[in-house]
């Protein structure tokens, strides 16, 4: 089995009350979903967070990390993690 595709999707949820951290006040919460598809049709889903720049994180995943994963065995998790 080999990884054939890596895609991202940015999610945004408005907050009822703003969330304050040391450097920002946020009125929305973001998450970036990562979909890893194998040639068998199997799809894995993960999540990564960048509270203030989710589209930047999506770009990093798609343009820098995804090429490391293409045509690789999705079950070699530790090896792939170390290479990324």
N, CA, C and O atoms as CSV, one atom per row, in Angstrom:
chain,resi,resn,atom,element,x,y,z
A,1,UNK,N,N,0.848,-1.176,0.000
A,1,UNK,CA,C,0.000,0.000,0.000
A,1,UNK,C,C,0.895,1.241,0.000
A,1,UNK,O,O,1.907,1.285,0.700
A,2,UNK,N,N,0.514,2.245,-0.790
A,2,UNK,CA,C,1.286,3.477,-0.920
A,2,UNK,C,C,0.380,4.707,-0.777
A,2,UNK,O,O,-0.788,4.678,-1.166
A,3,UNK,N,N,0.927,5.770,-0.224
A,3,UNK,CA,C,0.200,7.034,-0.102
A,3,UNK,C,C,0.156,7.695,-1.476
A,3,UNK,O,O,1.182,7.849,-2.139
A,4,UNK,N,N,-1.051,8.084,-1.894
A,4,UNK,CA,C,-1.230,8.689,-3.208
A,4,UNK,C,C,-1.673,10.149,-3.158
A,4,UNK,O,O,-1.570,10.870,-4.150
A,5,UNK,N,N,-2.166,10.579,-1.998
A,5,UNK,CA,C,-2.721,11.935,-1.937
A,5,UNK,C,C,-2.706,12.451,-0.505
A,5,UNK,O,O,-2.983,11.708,0.436
A,6,UNK,N,N,-2.384,13.720,-0.351
A,6,UNK,CA,C,-2.460,14.403,0.940
A,6,UNK,C,C,-3.168,15.726,0.693
A,6,UNK,O,O,-2.715,16.540,-0.110
A,7,UNK,N,N,-4.282,15.936,1.388
A,7,UNK,CA,C,-5.051,17.175,1.225
A,7,UNK,C,C,-5.370,17.753,2.593
A,7,UNK,O,O,-5.356,17.047,3.601
A,8,UNK,N,N,-5.655,19.034,2.613
A,8,UNK,CA,C,-6.033,19.698,3.857
A,8,UNK,C,C,-7.370,20.411,3.698
A,8,UNK,O,O,-7.803,20.729,2.590
A,9,UNK,N,N,-8.002,20.649,4.823
A,9,UNK,CA,C,-9.223,21.457,4.856
A,9,UNK,C,C,-9.211,22.258,6.149
A,9,UNK,O,O,-9.081,21.696,7.237
A,10,UNK,N,N,-9.346,23.566,6.026
A,10,UNK,CA,C,-9.354,24.447,7.194
A,10,UNK,C,C,-10.787,24.590,7.696
A,10,UNK,O,O,-11.700,24.887,6.925
A,11,UNK,N,N,-10.970,24.377,8.992
A,11,UNK,CA,C,-12.277,24.545,9.628
A,11,UNK,C,C,-12.252,25.799,10.493
A,11,UNK,O,O,-11.223,26.149,11.072
A,12,UNK,N,N,-13.391,26.467,10.572
A,12,UNK,CA,C,-13.505,27.687,11.373
A,12,UNK,C,C,-14.835,27.661,12.111
A,12,UNK,O,O,-15.890,27.436,11.518
A,13,UNK,N,N,-14.764,27.897,13.423
A,13,UNK,CA,C,-15.973,27.932,14.235
A,13,UNK,C,C,-15.986,29.237,15.027
A,13,UNK,O,O,-15.036,29.521,15.756
A,14,UNK,N,N,-17.048,30.036,14.897
A,14,UNK,CA,C,-17.121,31.261,15.701
A,14,UNK,C,C,-17.332,30.907,17.178
A,14,UNK,O,O,-18.043,29.955,17.500
A,15,UNK,N,N,-16.717,31.671,18.057
A,15,UNK,CA,C,-16.861,31.461,19.499
A,15,UNK,C,C,-17.926,32.388,20.063
A,15,UNK,O,O,-18.052,33.530,19.622
A,16,UNK,N,N,-18.688,31.909,21.027
A,16,UNK,CA,C,-19.702,32.754,21.668
A,16,UNK,C,C,-19.040,33.892,22.431
A,16,UNK,O,O,-19.522,35.025,22.414
A,17,UNK,N,N,-17.946,33.588,23.092
A,17,UNK,CA,C,-17.182,34.585,23.839
A,17,UNK,C,C,-15.760,34.595,23.291
A,17,UNK,O,O,-15.194,33.525,23.067
A,18,UNK,N,N,-15.169,35.749,23.071
A,18,UNK,CA,C,-13.779,35.788,22.597
A,18,UNK,C,C,-12.848,35.079,23.580
A,18,UNK,O,O,-13.058,35.101,24.793
A,19,UNK,N,N,-11.830,34.460,23.029
A,19,UNK,CA,C,-10.841,33.740,23.825
A,19,UNK,C,C,-9.567,34.568,23.839
A,19,UNK,O,O,-9.025,34.903,22.786
A,20,UNK,N,N,-9.096,34.896,25.022
A,20,UNK,CA,C,-7.933,35.753,25.150
A,20,UNK,C,C,-6.700,34.928,25.525
A,20,UNK,O,O,-6.721,34.135,26.467
A,21,UNK,N,N,-5.632,35.141,24.761
A,21,UNK,CA,C,-4.339,34.566,25.116
A,21,UNK,C,C,-3.353,35.721,25.193
A,21,UNK,O,O,-3.728,36.865,24.940
A,22,UNK,N,N,-2.125,35.451,25.529
A,22,UNK,CA,C,-1.149,36.520,25.780
A,22,UNK,C,C,-0.988,37.483,24.614
A,22,UNK,O,O,-0.799,38.680,24.827
A,23,UNK,N,N,-1.058,36.982,23.388
A,23,UNK,CA,C,-0.759,37.841,22.238
A,23,UNK,C,C,-1.948,38.155,21.343
A,23,UNK,O,O,-1.797,38.855,20.341
A,24,UNK,N,N,-3.122,37.653,21.686
A,24,UNK,CA,C,-4.256,37.856,20.772
A,24,UNK,C,C,-5.588,37.645,21.492
A,24,UNK,O,O,-5.669,37.044,22.563
A,25,UNK,N,N,-6.618,38.171,20.847
A,25,UNK,CA,C,-7.997,37.891,21.238
A,25,UNK,C,C,-8.647,37.246,20.030
A,25,UNK,O,O,-8.666,37.821,18.942
A,26,UNK,N,N,-9.172,36.063,20.223
A,26,UNK,CA,C,-9.731,35.317,19.090
A,26,UNK,C,C,-11.245,35.198,19.208
A,26,UNK,O,O,-11.775,34.839,20.259
A,27,UNK,N,N,-11.924,35.503,18.119
A,27,UNK,CA,C,-13.375,35.368,18.077
A,27,UNK,C,C,-13.786,34.106,17.319
A,27,UNK,O,O,-14.966,33.762,17.258
A,28,UNK,N,N,-12.787,33.416,16.737
A,28,UNK,CA,C,-13.029,32.170,16.003
A,28,UNK,C,C,-11.949,31.160,16.389
A,28,UNK,O,O,-10.833,31.532,16.752
A,29,UNK,N,N,-12.299,29.893,16.305
A,29,UNK,CA,C,-11.329,28.835,16.540
A,29,UNK,C,C,-11.122,28.100,15.222
A,29,UNK,O,O,-12.085,27.766,14.532
A,30,UNK,N,N,-9.866,27.851,14.877
A,30,UNK,CA,C,-9.523,27.192,13.624
A,30,UNK,C,C,-8.871,25.841,13.887
A,30,UNK,O,O,-8.227,25.636,14.916
A,31,UNK,N,N,-9.045,24.945,12.960
A,31,UNK,CA,C,-8.323,23.681,12.941
A,31,UNK,C,C,-8.077,23.320,11.481
A,31,UNK,O,O,-8.866,23.676,10.605
A,32,UNK,N,N,-7.001,22.627,11.228
A,32,UNK,CA,C,-6.686,22.184,9.878
A,32,UNK,C,C,-6.747,20.662,9.856
A,32,UNK,O,O,-5.970,19.999,10.543
A,33,UNK,N,N,-7.657,20.113,9.078
A,33,UNK,CA,C,-7.746,18.661,8.914
A,33,UNK,C,C,-6.789,18.234,7.816
A,33,UNK,O,O,-6.608,18.944,6.827
A,34,UNK,N,N,-6.178,17.073,7.994
A,34,UNK,CA,C,-5.268,16.515,6.996
A,34,UNK,C,C,-5.797,15.139,6.608
A,34,UNK,O,O,-5.998,14.274,7.461
A,35,UNK,N,N,-6.016,14.952,5.318
A,35,UNK,CA,C,-6.508,13.682,4.780
A,35,UNK,C,C,-5.376,13.009,4.013
A,35,UNK,O,O,-4.813,13.595,3.088
A,36,UNK,N,N,-5.046,11.786,4.394
A,36,UNK,CA,C,-3.989,11.022,3.729
A,36,UNK,C,C,-4.648,9.807,3.086
A,36,UNK,O,O,-5.211,8.955,3.774
A,37,UNK,N,N,-4.571,9.738,1.753
A,37,UNK,CA,C,-5.235,8.675,1.010
A,37,UNK,C,C,-4.199,7.699,0.445
A,37,UNK,O,O,-3.141,8.106,-0.035
A,38,UNK,N,N,-4.521,6.415,0.510
A,38,UNK,CA,C,-3.642,5.364,-0.019
A,38,UNK,C,C,-4.248,4.788,-1.288
A,38,UNK,O,O,-5.440,4.946,-1.552
A,39,UNK,N,N,-3.407,4.114,-2.071
A,39,UNK,CA,C,-3.874,3.521,-3.327
A,39,UNK,C,C,-4.913,2.421,-3.118
A,39,UNK,O,O,-5.586,2.029,-4.072
A,40,UNK,N,N,-5.058,1.921,-1.904
A,40,UNK,CA,C,-6.067,0.910,-1.593
A,40,UNK,C,C,-7.448,1.526,-1.365
A,40,UNK,O,O,-8.445,0.810,-1.271
A,41,UNK,N,N,-7.500,2.859,-1.277
A,41,UNK,CA,C,-8.751,3.550,-0.974
A,41,UNK,C,C,-8.858,3.951,0.491
A,41,UNK,O,O,-9.736,4.733,0.857
A,42,UNK,N,N,-7.975,3.425,1.326
A,42,UNK,CA,C,-7.957,3.767,2.742
A,42,UNK,C,C,-7.627,5.246,2.908
A,42,UNK,O,O,-6.733,5.764,2.239
A,43,UNK,N,N,-8.356,5.933,3.806
A,43,UNK,CA,C,-8.112,7.357,4.071
A,43,UNK,C,C,-7.921,7.544,5.568
A,43,UNK,O,O,-8.755,7.125,6.370
A,44,UNK,N,N,-6.814,8.178,5.934
A,44,UNK,CA,C,-6.574,8.543,7.320
A,44,UNK,C,C,-6.832,10.025,7.489
A,44,UNK,O,O,-6.573,10.818,6.584
A,45,UNK,N,N,-7.346,10.397,8.660
A,45,UNK,CA,C,-7.655,11.799,8.931
A,45,UNK,C,C,-6.950,12.217,10.212
A,45,UNK,O,O,-7.011,11.522,11.226
A,46,UNK,N,N,-6.279,13.365,10.152
A,46,UNK,CA,C,-5.626,13.917,11.330
A,46,UNK,C,C,-5.933,15.391,11.442
A,46,UNK,O,O,-6.583,15.973,10.574
A,47,UNK,N,N,-5.461,15.990,12.519
A,47,UNK,CA,C,-5.736,17.401,12.768
A,47,UNK,C,C,-4.449,18.084,13.214
A,47,UNK,O,O,-3.652,17.500,13.948
A,48,UNK,N,N,-4.250,19.306,12.774
A,48,UNK,CA,C,-3.150,20.113,13.289
A,48,UNK,C,C,-3.685,21.509,13.559
A,48,UNK,O,O,-4.609,21.976,12.893
A,49,UNK,N,N,-3.097,22.159,14.531
A,49,UNK,CA,C,-3.603,23.462,14.956
A,49,UNK,C,C,-2.586,24.572,14.728
A,49,UNK,O,O,-1.398,24.413,15.011
A,50,UNK,N,N,-3.058,25.670,14.225
A,50,UNK,CA,C,-2.323,26.930,14.173
A,50,UNK,C,C,-3.388,27.980,14.412
A,50,UNK,O,O,-4.083,28.401,13.488
A,51,UNK,N,N,-3.503,28.385,15.626
A,51,UNK,CA,C,-4.640,29.215,16.023
A,51,UNK,C,C,-4.795,30.504,15.214
A,51,UNK,O,O,-5.915,30.983,15.033
A,52,UNK,N,N,-3.697,31.067,14.731
A,52,UNK,CA,C,-3.785,32.346,14.046
A,52,UNK,C,C,-3.481,32.278,12.553
A,52,UNK,O,O,-3.657,33.273,11.851
A,53,UNK,N,N,-3.033,31.140,12.056
A,53,UNK,CA,C,-2.662,31.068,10.642
A,53,UNK,C,C,-2.948,29.685,10.055
A,53,UNK,O,O,-2.020,29.006,9.616
A,54,UNK,N,N,-4.202,29.256,10.039
A,54,UNK,CA,C,-4.501,27.903,9.568
A,54,UNK,C,C,-4.194,27.687,8.092
A,54,UNK,O,O,-3.815,26.581,7.707
A,55,UNK,N,N,-4.345,28.700,7.262
A,55,UNK,CA,C,-4.051,28.509,5.842
A,55,UNK,C,C,-2.544,28.379,5.609
A,55,UNK,O,O,-2.124,27.692,4.679
A,56,UNK,N,N,-1.732,29.027,6.439
A,56,UNK,CA,C,-0.277,28.866,6.345
A,56,UNK,C,C,0.104,27.439,6.699
A,56,UNK,O,O,0.962,26.841,6.049
A,57,UNK,N,N,-0.525,26.899,7.717
A,57,UNK,CA,C,-0.263,25.516,8.104
A,57,UNK,C,C,-0.679,24.548,6.998
A,57,UNK,O,O,0.042,23.592,6.709
A,58,UNK,N,N,-1.814,24.783,6.389
A,58,UNK,CA,C,-2.277,23.943,5.280
A,58,UNK,C,C,-1.277,23.966,4.131
A,58,UNK,O,O,-1.010,22.932,3.519
A,59,UNK,N,N,-0.725,25.133,3.837
A,59,UNK,CA,C,0.273,25.253,2.773
A,59,UNK,C,C,1.540,24.478,3.120
A,59,UNK,O,O,2.111,23.815,2.254
A,60,UNK,N,N,1.981,24.550,4.356
A,60,UNK,CA,C,3.159,23.793,4.783
A,60,UNK,C,C,2.922,22.298,4.605
A,60,UNK,O,O,3.788,21.582,4.102
A,61,UNK,N,N,1.746,21.831,5.018
A,61,UNK,CA,C,1.431,20.406,4.880
A,61,UNK,C,C,1.421,20.000,3.408
A,61,UNK,O,O,2.034,18.999,3.039
A,62,UNK,N,N,0.732,20.768,2.565
A,62,UNK,CA,C,0.570,20.377,1.164
A,62,UNK,C,C,1.841,20.546,0.332
A,62,UNK,O,O,2.103,19.739,-0.560
A,63,UNK,N,N,2.635,21.584,0.612
A,63,UNK,CA,C,3.781,21.872,-0.249
A,63,UNK,C,C,5.116,21.346,0.272
A,63,UNK,O,O,6.030,21.105,-0.517
A,64,UNK,N,N,5.246,21.165,1.586
A,64,UNK,CA,C,6.519,20.710,2.148
A,64,UNK,C,C,6.440,19.273,2.659
A,64,UNK,O,O,7.315,18.460,2.357
A,65,UNK,N,N,5.408,18.956,3.423
A,65,UNK,CA,C,5.330,17.630,4.042
A,65,UNK,C,C,4.752,16.561,3.116
A,65,UNK,O,O,5.237,15.430,3.108
A,66,UNK,N,N,3.732,16.897,2.342
A,66,UNK,CA,C,3.086,15.899,1.472
A,66,UNK,C,C,4.055,15.226,0.509
A,66,UNK,O,O,3.977,14.008,0.345
A,67,UNK,N,N,4.976,15.962,-0.144
A,67,UNK,CA,C,5.898,15.285,-1.058
A,67,UNK,C,C,6.766,14.216,-0.386
A,67,UNK,O,O,7.187,13.261,-1.038
A,68,UNK,N,N,7.032,14.373,0.908
A,68,UNK,CA,C,7.784,13.361,1.645
A,68,UNK,C,C,6.976,12.070,1.764
A,68,UNK,O,O,7.547,10.982,1.833
A,69,UNK,N,N,5.654,12.191,1.788
A,69,UNK,CA,C,4.777,11.037,2.008
A,69,UNK,C,C,4.372,10.299,0.730
A,69,UNK,O,O,4.059,9.110,0.779
A,70,UNK,N,N,4.376,10.982,-0.397
A,70,UNK,CA,C,3.887,10.368,-1.635
A,70,UNK,C,C,4.635,9.076,-1.947
A,70,UNK,O,O,5.858,8.998,-1.834
A,71,UNK,N,N,3.866,8.069,-2.341
A,71,UNK,CA,C,4.375,6.742,-2.715
A,71,UNK,C,C,5.083,6.017,-1.575
A,71,UNK,O,O,5.916,5.143,-1.816
A,72,UNK,N,N,4.755,6.375,-0.342
A,72,UNK,CA,C,5.352,5.732,0.825
A,72,UNK,C,C,4.318,4.862,1.511
A,72,UNK,O,O,3.116,5.040,1.310
A,73,UNK,N,N,4.783,3.921,2.323
A,73,UNK,CA,C,3.923,3.021,3.093
A,73,UNK,C,C,3.319,3.798,4.266
A,73,UNK,O,O,4.064,4.292,5.113
A,74,UNK,N,N,1.990,3.918,4.337
A,74,UNK,CA,C,1.379,4.710,5.403
A,74,UNK,C,C,1.550,4.102,6.796
A,74,UNK,O,O,1.304,4.772,7.799
A,75,UNK,N,N,1.964,2.857,6.861
A,75,UNK,CA,C,2.141,2.218,8.156
A,75,UNK,C,C,3.539,2.412,8.739
A,75,UNK,O,O,3.813,1.955,9.848
A,76,UNK,N,N,4.419,3.080,8.009
A,76,UNK,CA,C,5.756,3.404,8.518
A,76,UNK,C,C,5.711,4.750,9.249
A,76,UNK,O,O,6.462,5.671,8.928
A,77,UNK,N,N,4.833,4.842,10.219
A,77,UNK,CA,C,4.523,6.111,10.878
A,77,UNK,C,C,5.761,6.765,11.485
A,77,UNK,O,O,6.020,7.941,11.229
A,78,UNK,N,N,6.523,6.034,12.276
A,78,UNK,CA,C,7.677,6.640,12.951
A,78,UNK,C,C,8.732,7.108,11.956
A,78,UNK,O,O,9.301,8.188,12.114
A,79,UNK,N,N,8.994,6.302,10.932
A,79,UNK,CA,C,9.987,6.675,9.930
A,79,UNK,C,C,9.554,7.935,9.180
A,79,UNK,O,O,10.353,8.851,8.983
A,80,UNK,N,N,8.288,7.978,8.764
A,80,UNK,CA,C,7.772,9.151,8.047
A,80,UNK,C,C,7.785,10.394,8.935
A,80,UNK,O,O,8.130,11.487,8.487
A,81,UNK,N,N,7.406,10.211,10.198
A,81,UNK,CA,C,7.415,11.321,11.153
A,81,UNK,C,C,8.825,11.902,11.270
A,81,UNK,O,O,9.013,13.118,11.228
A,82,UNK,N,N,9.812,11.014,11.416
A,82,UNK,CA,C,11.201,11.482,11.545
A,82,UNK,C,C,11.652,12.223,10.286
A,82,UNK,O,O,12.357,13.227,10.393
A,83,UNK,N,N,11.270,11.761,9.113
A,83,UNK,CA,C,11.667,12.420,7.868
A,83,UNK,C,C,10.987,13.776,7.687
A,83,UNK,O,O,11.569,14.708,7.133
A,84,UNK,N,N,9.755,13.866,8.160
A,84,UNK,CA,C,9.070,15.151,8.050
A,84,UNK,C,C,9.655,16.149,9.026
A,84,UNK,O,O,9.206,17.294,9.082
